[in-house]
Amino acid sequence: MDLTATSVISEDPFEIVYGTGIAVEIPEGHVGLVFPRSSIRKYDIALKNSVGVIDAGYRGEIQATFHKKRGVVSKKYEVGDRICQIIILPFPSIRFMEKDELSDSERGTGGHGSTGK
C-alpha cells in the first residue's frame, strides 16, 4: 500500500521528515515494513533507515525520514506525493539456541561475493 506525504514534520539541510497522516494497529505476530517507492530514483533523497520496521505495539503516525543526498538543493517529495510503501507480514515465532557447531552447507562461511557473482 502506498503512503502519501500529508505534512513535512521537520526539515534541515541534511534530512526531511514526512508525516503520512495515518496510524495503524498491526496485529501481534505481524510487522509493518516501510520501503521506498521505485520513484525514489527520480529524487536526490534516500529513505534514511533503508527499510522502516513498525512493530505491533506502535500506535503513532507513520513517518518517513529521508536523507538529502545534495543537501539544501536536493530534489524531494512534496506534500501530496506518494513517498513510500508499507507491507504488513506475519513473522514466525522462533527460539534461538546456542550451539557449539552449525551444520555444513555448500556456502559455508563464505560472505559477500562468495557465491561467484
MOPAC internal coordinates of N, CA, C and O (Angstrom, degrees):
PM7 1SCF
backbone

  N    0.0000 0     0.00 0     0.00 0    0    0    0
  C    1.4476 1     0.00 0     0.00 0    1    0    0
  C    1.5232 1   107.59 1     0.00 0    2    1    0
  O    1.2310 1   121.02 1   -48.16 1    3    2    1
  N    1.3249 1   115.66 1   131.84 1    3    2    1
  C    1.4599 1   120.55 1   177.32 1    5    3    2
  C    1.5185 1   111.27 1   -72.71 1    6    5    3
  O    1.2310 1   120.66 1   -35.56 1    7    6    5
  N    1.3179 1   116.35 1   144.44 1    7    6    5
  C    1.4569 1   123.22 1   173.41 1    9    7    6
  C    1.5218 1   107.75 1  -112.41 1   10    9    7
  O    1.2310 1   120.84 1   -43.08 1   11   10    9
  N    1.3130 1   116.01 1   136.92 1   11   10    9
  C    1.4599 1   123.02 1  -176.26 1   13   11   10
  C    1.5233 1   110.11 1  -109.00 1   14   13   11
  O    1.2310 1   120.67 1   -39.65 1   15   14   13
  N    1.3244 1   116.32 1   140.35 1   15   14   13
  C    1.4685 1   120.69 1   174.46 1   17   15   14
  C    1.5219 1   108.92 1   -70.39 1   18   17   15
  O    1.2310 1   120.72 1   -60.05 1   19   18   17
  N    1.3248 1   116.23 1   119.95 1   19   18   17
  C    1.4697 1   120.24 1   177.04 1   21   19   18
  C    1.5214 1   111.21 1  -105.80 1   22   21   19
  O    1.2310 1   120.75 1   166.13 1   23   22   21
  N    1.3413 1   116.17 1   -13.87 1   23   22   21
  C    1.4655 1   120.49 1   178.76 1   25   23   22
  C    1.5179 1   109.71 1  -160.95 1   26   25   23
  O    1.2310 1   121.25 1   -19.72 1   27   26   25
  N    1.3284 1   115.22 1   160.28 1   27   26   25
  C    1.4604 1   121.76 1   167.68 1   29   27   26
  C    1.5238 1   105.30 1  -103.64 1   30   29   27
  O    1.2310 1   120.58 1   -68.91 1   31   30   29
  N    1.3116 1   116.49 1   111.09 1   31   30   29
  C    1.4632 1   121.73 1  -177.31 1   33   31   30
  C    1.5203 1   110.48 1   -75.30 1   34   33   31
  O    1.2310 1   120.59 1   136.59 1   35   34   33
  N    1.3143 1   116.48 1   -43.41 1   35   34   33
  C    1.4597 1   120.72 1   176.26 1   37   35   34
  C    1.5203 1   109.07 1  -156.93 1   38   37   35
  O    1.2310 1   121.44 1   -22.37 1   39   38   37
  N    1.3224 1   114.84 1   157.63 1   39   38   37
  C    1.4587 1   120.59 1   178.48 1   41   39   38
  C    1.5171 1   108.30 1  -154.38 1   42   41   39
  O    1.2310 1   121.22 1   -43.30 1   43   42   41
  N    1.3255 1   115.27 1   136.70 1   43   42   41
  C    1.4574 1   121.55 1   172.49 1   45   43   42
  C    1.5305 1   107.01 1  -138.27 1   46   45   43
  O    1.2310 1   119.03 1     2.74 1   47   46   45
  N    1.3067 1   119.46 1  -177.26 1   47   46   45
  C    1.4652 1   119.54 1  -177.42 1   49   47   46
  C    1.5246 1   114.97 1   -61.56 1   50   49   47
  O    1.2310 1   120.04 1   162.07 1   51   50   49
  N    1.3407 1   117.52 1   -17.93 1   51   50   49
  C    1.4568 1   120.33 1  -173.86 1   53   51   50
  C    1.5148 1   115.54 1  -109.13 1   54   53   51
  O    1.2310 1   119.84 1   157.89 1   55   54   53
  N    1.3303 1   117.92 1   -22.11 1   55   54   53
  C    1.4564 1   119.60 1  -178.43 1   57   55   54
  C    1.5221 1   111.22 1  -152.99 1   58   57   55
  O    1.2310 1   122.29 1   -17.42 1   59   58   57
  N    1.3395 1   113.22 1   162.58 1   59   58   57
  C    1.4597 1   120.74 1   176.34 1   61   59   58
  C    1.5237 1   108.20 1  -137.14 1   62   61   59
  O    1.2310 1   120.77 1   -45.25 1   63   62   61
  N    1.3276 1   116.12 1   134.75 1   63   62   61
  C    1.4606 1   122.34 1  -179.28 1   65   63   62
  C    1.5251 1   107.97 1  -112.52 1   66   65   63
  O    1.2310 1   121.20 1   -56.94 1   67   66   65
  N    1.3276 1   115.30 1   123.06 1   67   66   65
  C    1.4625 1   121.83 1   179.20 1   69   67   66
  C    1.5227 1   109.82 1  -104.95 1   70   69   67
  O    1.2310 1   120.54 1   -36.79 1   71   70   69
  N    1.3097 1   116.57 1   143.21 1   71   70   69
  C    1.4521 1   122.53 1   167.61 1   73   71   70
  C    1.5139 1   108.14 1   -94.60 1   74   73   71
  O    1.2310 1   120.80 1   -30.09 1   75   74   73
  N    1.3267 1   116.07 1   149.91 1   75   74   73
  C    1.4671 1   119.77 1   179.01 1   77   75   74
  C    1.5257 1   112.27 1  -107.60 1   78   77   75
  O    1.2310 1   120.75 1   171.66 1   79   78   77
  N    1.3378 1   116.16 1    -8.34 1   79   78   77
  C    1.4537 1   119.70 1   178.82 1   81   79   78
  C    1.5099 1   114.83 1    74.93 1   82   81   79
  O    1.2310 1   119.89 1  -171.90 1   83   82   81
  N    1.3322 1   117.82 1     8.10 1   83   82   81
  C    1.4690 1   118.82 1   178.75 1   85   83   82
  C    1.5212 1   110.50 1  -129.70 1   86   85   83
  O    1.2310 1   121.33 1   -30.15 1   87   86   85
  N    1.2996 1   115.05 1   149.85 1   87   86   85
  C    1.4573 1   123.93 1   171.13 1   89   87   86
  C    1.5175 1   105.95 1  -127.95 1   90   89   87
  O    1.2310 1   120.68 1   -31.46 1   91   90   89
  N    1.3189 1   116.31 1   148.54 1   91   90   89
  C    1.4619 1   120.50 1  -178.10 1   93   91   90
  C    1.5160 1   109.36 1  -130.02 1   94   93   91
  O    1.2310 1   120.96 1   -23.02 1   95   94   93
  N    1.3155 1   115.77 1   156.98 1   95   94   93
  C    1.4573 1   121.18 1   172.92 1   97   95   94
  C    1.5213 1   106.58 1  -113.45 1   98   97   95
  O    1.2310 1   121.55 1   -83.92 1   99   98   97
  N    1.3085 1   114.64 1    96.08 1   99   98   97
  C    1.4588 1   121.03 1  -177.42 1  101   99   98
  C    1.5326 1   108.04 1   -76.92 1  102  101   99
  O    1.2310 1   120.16 1   -48.72 1  103  102  101
  N    1.3263 1   117.30 1   131.28 1  103  102  101
  C    1.4745 1   119.76 1  -178.62 1  105  103  102
  C    1.5277 1   112.03 1   -63.63 1  106  105  103
  O    1.2310 1   120.74 1   -30.90 1  107  106  105
  N    1.3250 1   116.19 1   149.10 1  107  106  105
  C    1.4615 1   120.81 1   173.65 1  109  107  106
  C    1.5264 1   108.75 1   -54.07 1  110  109  107
  O    1.2310 1   120.62 1   -36.47 1  111  110  109
  N    1.3130 1   116.43 1   143.53 1  111  110  109
  C    1.4640 1   121.19 1  -179.51 1  113  111  110
  C    1.5146 1   113.10 1    82.99 1  114  113  111
  O    1.2310 1   120.15 1  -173.40 1  115  114  113
  N    1.3336 1   117.32 1     6.60 1  115  114  113
  C    1.4593 1   122.72 1   179.13 1  117  115  114
  C    1.5250 1   108.88 1  -127.56 1  118  117  115
  O    1.2310 1   120.87 1   -16.46 1  119  118  117
  N    1.3083 1   115.94 1   163.54 1  119  118  117
  C    1.4583 1   121.93 1   177.99 1  121  119  118
  C    1.5251 1   108.52 1  -139.92 1  122  121  119
  O    1.2310 1   120.30 1   -35.09 1  123  122  121
  N    1.3107 1   117.04 1   144.91 1  123  122  121
  C    1.4614 1   121.98 1   172.96 1  125  123  122
  C    1.5142 1   108.81 1   -97.89 1  126  125  123
  O    1.2310 1   120.15 1   -50.81 1  127  126  125
  N    1.3111 1   117.32 1   129.19 1  127  126  125
  C    1.4581 1   122.59 1   177.98 1  129  127  126
  C    1.5207 1   108.53 1  -115.25 1  130  129  127
  O    1.2310 1   120.59 1   -55.90 1  131  130  129
  N    1.3285 1   116.48 1   124.10 1  131  130  129
  C    1.4603 1   122.26 1  -177.69 1  133  131  130
  C    1.5266 1   108.28 1  -106.22 1  134  133  131
  O    1.2310 1   121.16 1   -60.65 1  135  134  133
  N    1.3224 1   115.38 1   119.35 1  135  134  133
  C    1.4666 1   122.92 1  -178.01 1  137  135  134
  C    1.5218 1   110.29 1  -114.80 1  138  137  135
  O    1.2310 1   120.17 1   -25.64 1  139  138  137
  N    1.3474 1   117.28 1   154.36 1  139  138  137
  C    1.4574 1   118.89 1   171.33 1  141  139  138
  C    1.5272 1   109.73 1   -68.97 1  142  141  139
  O    1.2310 1   120.68 1   -26.97 1  143  142  141
  N    1.3135 1   116.31 1   153.03 1  143  142  141
  C    1.4662 1   120.65 1   175.17 1  145  143  142
  C    1.5212 1   108.91 1   -80.69 1  146  145  143
  O    1.2310 1   120.10 1   -18.04 1  147  146  145
  N    1.3121 1   117.41 1   161.96 1  147  146  145
  C    1.4630 1   120.07 1   178.77 1  149  147  146
  C    1.5278 1   111.67 1   -64.57 1  150  149  147
  O    1.2310 1   120.11 1   158.31 1  151  150  149
  N    1.3333 1   117.40 1   -21.69 1  151  150  149
  C    1.4709 1   120.56 1   178.66 1  153  151  150
  C    1.5286 1   112.14 1   -67.21 1  154  153  151
  O    1.2310 1   119.70 1   170.29 1  155  154  153
  N    1.3307 1   118.18 1    -9.71 1  155  154  153
  C    1.4563 1   121.56 1  -178.84 1  157  155  154
  C    1.5304 1   110.56 1   -57.71 1  158  157  155
  O    1.2310 1   119.97 1   153.00 1  159  158  157
  N    1.3238 1   117.66 1   -27.00 1  159  158  157
  C    1.4649 1   120.55 1  -178.95 1  161  159  158
  C    1.5187 1   112.81 1   -63.87 1  162  161  159
  O    1.2310 1   120.02 1   161.56 1  163  162  161
  N    1.3256 1   117.57 1   -18.44 1  163  162  161
  C    1.4678 1   121.67 1  -179.89 1  165  163  162
  C    1.5262 1   112.30 1   -85.84 1  166  165  163
  O    1.2310 1   120.07 1   175.75 1  167  166  165
  N    1.3277 1   117.48 1    -4.25 1  167  166  165
  C    1.4564 1   121.92 1  -173.24 1  169  167  166
  C    1.5273 1   110.79 1  -120.30 1  170  169  167
  O    1.2310 1   120.93 1   -17.69 1  171  170  169
  N    1.3319 1   115.84 1   162.31 1  171  170  169
  C    1.4637 1   121.80 1   179.54 1  173  171  170
  C    1.5273 1   110.61 1   -98.35 1  174  173  171
  O    1.2310 1   120.69 1  -139.05 1  175  174  173
  N    1.3262 1   116.29 1    40.95 1  175  174  173
  C    1.4567 1   121.90 1  -178.39 1  177  175  174
  C    1.5312 1   108.94 1  -135.65 1  178  177  175
  O    1.2310 1   120.98 1   -17.86 1  179  178  177
  N    1.3195 1   115.73 1   162.14 1  179  178  177
  C    1.4707 1   121.35 1   177.21 1  181  179  178
  C    1.5185 1   108.10 1  -142.26 1  182  181  179
  O    1.2310 1   120.32 1   -39.12 1  183  182  181
  N    1.3278 1   117.00 1   140.88 1  183  182  181
  C    1.4580 1   121.55 1   177.07 1  185  183  182
  C    1.5253 1   108.02 1   -58.56 1  186  185  183
  O    1.2310 1   120.32 1   -58.86 1  187  186  185
  N    1.3111 1   117.00 1   121.14 1  187  186  185
  C    1.4655 1   123.00 1  -167.80 1  189  187  186
  C    1.5208 1   113.80 1   -56.78 1  190  189  187
  O    1.2310 1   119.10 1   137.71 1  191  190  189
  N    1.3125 1   119.32 1   -42.29 1  191  190  189
  C    1.4625 1   121.04 1  -178.38 1  193  191  190
  C    1.5269 1   112.32 1  -103.28 1  194  193  191
  O    1.2310 1   119.93 1  -160.88 1  195  194  193
  N    1.3121 1   117.74 1    19.12 1  195  194  193
  C    1.4687 1   124.85 1   178.66 1  197  195  194
  C    1.5217 1   112.94 1    65.83 1  198  197  195
  O    1.2310 1   120.01 1   120.61 1  199  198  197
  N    1.3180 1   117.59 1   -59.39 1  199  198  197
  C    1.4615 1   122.76 1   174.68 1  201  199  198
  C    1.5236 1   107.08 1  -135.61 1  202  201  199
  O    1.2310 1   120.70 1   -55.65 1  203  202  201
  N    1.3177 1   116.28 1   124.35 1  203  202  201
  C    1.4559 1   120.03 1   176.96 1  205  203  202
  C    1.5122 1   110.20 1   -83.54 1  206  205  203
  O    1.2310 1   120.65 1   -38.76 1  207  206  205
  N    1.3135 1   116.36 1   141.24 1  207  206  205
  C    1.4640 1   122.02 1   179.13 1  209  207  206
  C    1.5232 1   108.00 1  -116.48 1  210  209  207
  O    1.2310 1   120.89 1   -57.71 1  211  210  209
  N    1.3288 1   115.91 1   122.29 1  211  210  209
  C    1.4623 1   121.35 1   179.06 1  213  211  210
  C    1.5204 1   107.65 1  -115.15 1  214  213  211
  O    1.2310 1   121.03 1   -61.79 1  215  214  213
  N    1.3212 1   115.63 1   118.21 1  215  214  213
  C    1.4581 1   118.77 1  -178.28 1  217  215  214
  C    1.5250 1   111.14 1   -88.66 1  218  217  215
  O    1.2310 1   121.39 1    -9.46 1  219  218  217
  N    1.3209 1   114.95 1   170.54 1  219  218  217
  C    1.4618 1   121.33 1  -174.14 1  221  219  218
  C    1.5281 1   113.09 1   -65.42 1  222  221  219
  O    1.2310 1   119.46 1   159.70 1  223  222  221
  N    1.3095 1   118.64 1   -20.30 1  223  222  221
  C    1.4586 1   120.81 1  -178.21 1  225  223  222
  C    1.5161 1   114.94 1   -87.01 1  226  225  223
  O    1.2310 1   119.55 1   169.79 1  227  226  225
  N    1.3276 1   118.45 1   -10.21 1  227  226  225
  C    1.4695 1   120.80 1  -176.70 1  229  227  226
  C    1.5293 1   110.55 1   -78.89 1  230  229  227
  O    1.2310 1   120.50 1   -46.21 1  231  230  229
  N    1.3164 1   116.65 1   133.79 1  231  230  229
  C    1.4602 1   121.23 1  -178.58 1  233  231  230
  C    1.5271 1   113.12 1  -124.15 1  234  233  231
  O    1.2310 1   119.50 1  -177.53 1  235  234  233
  N    1.3182 1   118.56 1     2.47 1  235  234  233
  C    1.4591 1   120.68 1  -177.90 1  237  235  234
  C    1.5208 1   113.44 1   -83.79 1  238  237  235
  O    1.2310 1   121.45 1    -1.42 1  239  238  237
  N    1.3126 1   114.83 1   178.58 1  239  238  237
  C    1.4644 1   121.43 1   177.07 1  241  239  238
  C    1.5277 1   109.78 1   -63.42 1  242  241  239
  O    1.2310 1   120.58 1   -42.01 1  243  242  241
  N    1.3101 1   116.49 1   137.99 1  243  242  241
  C    1.4604 1   120.39 1   173.58 1  245  243  242
  C    1.5232 1   107.47 1   -73.46 1  246  245  243
  O    1.2310 1   121.43 1   -54.64 1  247  246  245
  N    1.3272 1   114.87 1   125.36 1  247  246  245
  C    1.4593 1   121.54 1   179.31 1  249  247  246
  C    1.5171 1   108.78 1  -121.68 1  250  249  247
  O    1.2310 1   120.74 1   -24.19 1  251  250  249
  N    1.3203 1   116.19 1   155.81 1  251  250  249
  C    1.4561 1   120.99 1   177.81 1  253  251  250
  C    1.5238 1   108.01 1  -132.72 1  254  253  251
  O    1.2310 1   121.21 1   -54.52 1  255  254  253
  N    1.3304 1   115.30 1   125.48 1  255  254  253
  C    1.4630 1   121.50 1   179.28 1  257  255  254
  C    1.5215 1   108.54 1  -105.37 1  258  257  255
  O    1.2310 1   120.97 1   -52.58 1  259  258  257
  N    1.3106 1   115.76 1   127.42 1  259  258  257
  C    1.4546 1   122.46 1   179.51 1  261  259  258
  C    1.5181 1   110.43 1  -114.98 1  262  261  259
  O    1.2310 1   120.73 1   -42.93 1  263  262  261
  N    1.3180 1   116.21 1   137.07 1  263  262  261
  C    1.4580 1   123.29 1   174.19 1  265  263  262
  C    1.5304 1   107.50 1   -84.57 1  266  265  263
  O    1.2310 1   120.31 1   -46.82 1  267  266  265
  N    1.3225 1   117.01 1   133.18 1  267  266  265
  C    1.4575 1   121.32 1   176.74 1  269  267  266
  C    1.5261 1   109.00 1   -86.37 1  270  269  267
  O    1.2310 1   120.19 1   -61.32 1  271  270  269
  N    1.3241 1   117.25 1   118.68 1  271  270  269
  C    1.4611 1   121.54 1  -177.20 1  273  271  270
  C    1.5278 1   111.93 1   -71.91 1  274  273  271
  O    1.2310 1   120.02 1   149.94 1  275  274  273
  N    1.3270 1   117.57 1   -30.06 1  275  274  273
  C    1.4673 1   121.00 1  -177.54 1  277  275  274
  C    1.5263 1   111.79 1  -116.93 1  278  277  275
  O    1.2310 1   120.79 1  -155.63 1  279  278  277
  N    1.3147 1   116.09 1    24.37 1  279  278  277
  C    1.4636 1   119.42 1   178.55 1  281  279  278
  C    1.5158 1   112.07 1    64.99 1  282  281  279
  O    1.2310 1   120.84 1    40.89 1  283  282  281
  N    1.3153 1   116.00 1  -139.11 1  283  282  281
  C    1.4645 1   122.74 1  -173.94 1  285  283  282
  C    1.5250 1   112.42 1   -59.33 1  286  285  283
  O    1.2310 1   119.67 1   148.18 1  287  286  285
  N    1.3259 1   118.24 1   -31.82 1  287  286  285
  C    1.4744 1   120.63 1  -174.88 1  289  287  286
  C    1.5401 1   113.07 1   -88.18 1  290  289  287
  O    1.2310 1   119.82 1  -173.05 1  291  290  289
  N    1.3173 1   117.96 1     6.95 1  291  290  289
  C    1.4617 1   121.15 1  -179.56 1  293  291  290
  C    1.5217 1   111.48 1   -63.38 1  294  293  291
  O    1.2310 1   121.10 1   -42.91 1  295  294  293
  N    1.3457 1   115.50 1   137.09 1  295  294  293
  C    1.4671 1   120.69 1   171.11 1  297  295  294
  C    1.5208 1   106.94 1   -74.89 1  298  297  295
  O    1.2310 1   120.21 1   -52.13 1  299  298  297
  N    1.3276 1   117.20 1   127.87 1  299  298  297
  C    1.4594 1   121.09 1  -173.90 1  301  299  298
  C    1.5203 1   110.88 1  -134.10 1  302  301  299
  O    1.2310 1   121.22 1    -9.87 1  303  302  301
  N    1.3224 1   115.28 1   170.13 1  303  302  301
  C    1.4543 1   121.06 1   175.78 1  305  303  302
  C    1.5208 1   110.10 1   -69.92 1  306  305  303
  O    1.2310 1   121.24 1   -25.74 1  307  306  305
  N    1.3182 1   115.23 1   154.26 1  307  306  305
  C    1.4583 1   122.31 1   175.02 1  309  307  306
  C    1.5272 1   108.56 1  -111.09 1  310  309  307
  O    1.2310 1   120.51 1   -23.25 1  311  310  309
  N    1.3195 1   116.63 1   156.75 1  311  310  309
  C    1.4616 1   120.53 1   174.52 1  313  311  310
  C    1.5249 1   107.91 1   -54.95 1  314  313  311
  O    1.2310 1   120.53 1   -47.09 1  315  314  313
  N    1.3251 1   116.58 1   132.91 1  315  314  313
  C    1.4643 1   122.55 1  -176.61 1  317  315  314
  C    1.5208 1   112.57 1   102.62 1  318  317  315
  O    1.2310 1   119.86 1   162.24 1  319  318  317
  N    1.3469 1   117.88 1   -17.76 1  319  318  317
  C    1.4720 1   121.46 1   177.88 1  321  319  318
  C    1.5262 1   110.09 1   -80.30 1  322  321  319
  O    1.2310 1   121.10 1   -32.21 1  323  322  321
  N    1.3144 1   115.51 1   147.79 1  323  322  321
  C    1.4587 1   120.77 1   170.25 1  325  323  322
  C    1.5312 1   106.96 1   -75.23 1  326  325  323
  O    1.2310 1   120.25 1   -56.11 1  327  326  325
  N    1.3322 1   117.13 1   123.89 1  327  326  325
  C    1.4625 1   120.06 1  -170.91 1  329  327  326
  C    1.5235 1   115.09 1  -111.41 1  330  329  327
  O    1.2310 1   119.72 1   153.60 1  331  330  329
  N    1.3184 1   118.14 1   -26.40 1  331  330  329
  C    1.4583 1   120.88 1  -179.19 1  333  331  330
  C    1.5271 1   108.98 1  -159.54 1  334  333  331
  O    1.2310 1   121.66 1    -0.81 1  335  334  333
  N    1.3207 1   114.42 1   179.19 1  335  334  333
  C    1.4601 1   120.82 1  -179.01 1  337  335  334
  C    1.5175 1   108.95 1  -130.43 1  338  337  335
  O    1.2310 1   120.57 1   -33.84 1  339  338  337
  N    1.3166 1   116.52 1   146.16 1  339  338  337
  C    1.4608 1   120.98 1   175.86 1  341  339  338
  C    1.5207 1   109.36 1  -119.00 1  342  341  339
  O    1.2310 1   121.86 1   -41.29 1  343  342  341
  N    1.3010 1   114.04 1   138.71 1  343  342  341
  C    1.4637 1   121.97 1   174.96 1  345  343  342
  C    1.5264 1   105.97 1  -125.17 1  346  345  343
  O    1.2310 1   120.24 1   -47.61 1  347  346  345
  N    1.3137 1   117.14 1   132.39 1  347  346  345
  C    1.4631 1   121.23 1   177.66 1  349  347  346
  C    1.5214 1   107.50 1  -110.16 1  350  349  347
  O    1.2310 1   121.20 1   -57.80 1  351  350  349
  N    1.3299 1   115.30 1   122.20 1  351  350  349
  C    1.4611 1   121.62 1  -174.19 1  353  351  350
  C    1.5174 1   111.15 1  -129.80 1  354  353  351
  O    1.2310 1   120.75 1   -30.85 1  355  354  353
  N    1.3336 1   116.17 1   149.15 1  355  354  353
  C    1.4649 1   118.23 1   171.02 1  357  355  354
  C    1.5325 1   108.94 1   -75.58 1  358  357  355
  O    1.2310 1   120.77 1   -27.00 1  359  358  357
  N    1.3090 1   116.14 1   153.00 1  359  358  357
  C    1.4597 1   118.81 1   172.79 1  361  359  358
  C    1.5176 1   108.71 1  -128.81 1  362  361  359
  O    1.2310 1   120.85 1   -32.72 1  363  362  361
  N    1.3267 1   115.97 1   147.28 1  363  362  361
  C    1.4611 1   119.05 1  -176.51 1  365  363  362
  C    1.5198 1   111.11 1   -73.13 1  366  365  363
  O    1.2310 1   121.23 1   -29.44 1  367  366  365
  N    1.2947 1   115.26 1   150.56 1  367  366  365
  C    1.4573 1   120.89 1   172.81 1  369  367  366
  C    1.5213 1   106.69 1   -86.35 1  370  369  367
  O    1.2310 1   120.64 1   -63.50 1  371  370  369
  N    1.3189 1   116.38 1   116.50 1  371  370  369
  C    1.4647 1   119.73 1  -177.61 1  373  371  370
  C    1.5197 1   109.91 1  -122.40 1  374  373  371
  O    1.2310 1   121.71 1   -20.68 1  375  374  373
  N    1.3027 1   114.34 1   159.32 1  375  374  373
  C    1.4601 1   120.84 1   176.90 1  377  375  374
  C    1.5227 1   107.14 1  -126.52 1  378  377  375
  O    1.2310 1   120.32 1   -55.82 1  379  378  377
  N    1.3174 1   116.99 1   124.18 1  379  378  377
  C    1.4586 1   120.94 1   178.48 1  381  379  378
  C    1.5250 1   109.26 1   -81.05 1  382  381  379
  O    1.2310 1   121.82 1   -38.33 1  383  382  381
  N    1.3295 1   114.11 1   141.67 1  383  382  381
  C    1.4523 1   120.16 1   178.51 1  385  383  382
  C    1.5279 1   108.03 1  -125.55 1  386  385  383
  O    1.2310 1   120.66 1   -44.57 1  387  386  385
  N    1.3206 1   116.35 1   135.43 1  387  386  385
  C    1.4593 1   120.82 1   176.45 1  389  387  386
  C    1.5216 1   108.31 1   -81.06 1  390  389  387
  O    1.2310 1   121.00 1   -49.31 1  391  390  389
  N    1.3358 1   115.69 1   130.69 1  391  390  389
  C    1.4663 1   121.30 1  -178.35 1  393  391  390
  C    1.5239 1   108.67 1  -132.12 1  394  393  391
  O    1.2310 1   120.56 1   -26.88 1  395  394  393
  N    1.3095 1   116.53 1   153.12 1  395  394  393
  C    1.4624 1   121.15 1   175.25 1  397  395  394
  C    1.5240 1   111.31 1   -81.55 1  398  397  395
  O    1.2310 1   120.23 1   152.21 1  399  398  397
  N    1.3358 1   117.16 1   -27.79 1  399  398  397
  C    1.4603 1   121.95 1  -179.14 1  401  399  398
  C    1.5192 1   109.51 1  -142.00 1  402  401  399
  O    1.2310 1   121.45 1   -26.89 1  403  402  401
  N    1.3269 1   114.84 1   153.11 1  403  402  401
  C    1.4634 1   121.83 1   174.48 1  405  403  402
  C    1.5200 1   108.28 1  -110.31 1  406  405  403
  O    1.2310 1   120.47 1   -22.05 1  407  406  405
  N    1.3199 1   116.71 1   157.95 1  407  406  405
  C    1.4600 1   120.38 1   178.14 1  409  407  406
  C    1.5337 1   109.45 1   -68.15 1  410  409  407
  O    1.2310 1   120.92 1   -22.53 1  411  410  409
  N    1.3323 1   115.85 1   157.47 1  411  410  409
  C    1.4586 1   121.43 1   178.01 1  413  411  410
  C    1.5222 1   110.04 1   -74.50 1  414  413  411
  O    1.2310 1   121.09 1   -27.25 1  415  414  413
  N    1.3256 1   115.53 1   152.75 1  415  414  413
  C    1.4654 1   121.90 1   172.72 1  417  415  414
  C    1.5152 1   108.18 1  -143.57 1  418  417  415
  O    1.2310 1   120.32 1   -14.40 1  419  418  417
  N    1.3141 1   117.00 1   165.60 1  419  418  417
  C    1.4601 1   120.97 1  -179.89 1  421  419  418
  C    1.5267 1   111.07 1   -60.90 1  422  421  419
  O    1.2310 1   119.95 1   140.94 1  423  422  421
  N    1.3048 1   117.71 1   -39.06 1  423  422  421
  C    1.4673 1   121.61 1  -177.89 1  425  423  422
  C    1.5303 1   111.80 1   -79.92 1  426  425  423
  O    1.2310 1   120.33 1   146.33 1  427  426  425
  N    1.2981 1   116.97 1   -33.67 1  427  426  425
  C    1.4567 1   119.82 1   179.57 1  429  427  426
  C    1.5281 1   111.72 1    65.28 1  430  429  427
  O    1.2310 1   120.94 1    46.23 1  431  430  429
  N    1.3269 1   115.81 1  -133.77 1  431  430  429
  C    1.4661 1   120.86 1  -177.88 1  433  431  430
  C    1.5225 1   112.31 1   -94.22 1  434  433  431
  O    1.2310 1   119.70 1  -171.88 1  435  434  433
  N    1.3375 1   118.17 1     8.12 1  435  434  433
  C    1.4647 1   121.52 1  -179.47 1  437  435  434
  C    1.5128 1   110.99 1   -60.20 1  438  437  435
  O    1.2310 1   120.65 1   -50.96 1  439  438  437
  N    1.3147 1   116.37 1   129.04 1  439  438  437
  C    1.4656 1   121.31 1  -177.57 1  441  439  438
  C    1.5217 1   112.60 1   -98.58 1  442  441  439
  O    1.2310 1   120.49 1    39.70 1  443  442  441
  N    1.3160 1   116.67 1  -140.30 1  443  442  441
  C    1.4602 1   123.24 1  -176.42 1  445  443  442
  C    1.5253 1   111.86 1   -52.17 1  446  445  443
  O    1.2310 1   120.33 1   -53.35 1  447  446  445
  N    1.3135 1   116.97 1   126.65 1  447  446  445
  C    1.4586 1   122.74 1   177.02 1  449  447  446
  C    1.5060 1   114.71 1    77.61 1  450  449  447
  O    1.2310 1   119.48 1  -173.43 1  451  450  449
  N    1.3120 1   118.60 1     6.57 1  451  450  449
  C    1.4665 1   120.57 1  -174.97 1  453  451  450
  C    1.5182 1   114.20 1   -76.98 1  454  453  451
  O    1.2310 1   120.17 1   169.71 1  455  454  453
  N    1.3436 1   117.27 1   -10.29 1  455  454  453
  C    1.4653 1   118.51 1  -178.07 1  457  455  454
  C    1.5193 1   111.83 1   -88.33 1  458  457  455
  O    1.2310 1   119.71 1  -174.44 1  459  458  457
  N    1.3399 1   118.16 1     5.56 1  459  458  457
  C    1.4608 1   121.68 1   176.22 1  461  459  458
  C    1.5025 1   115.18 1    90.52 1  462  461  459
  O    1.2310 1   119.10 1  -176.04 1  463  462  461
  N    1.3123 1   119.32 1     3.96 1  463  462  461
  C    1.4738 1   121.21 1   179.70 1  465  463  462
  C    1.5043 1   109.38 1  -118.68 1  466  465  463
  O    1.2310 1   120.10 1   180.00 1  467  466  465

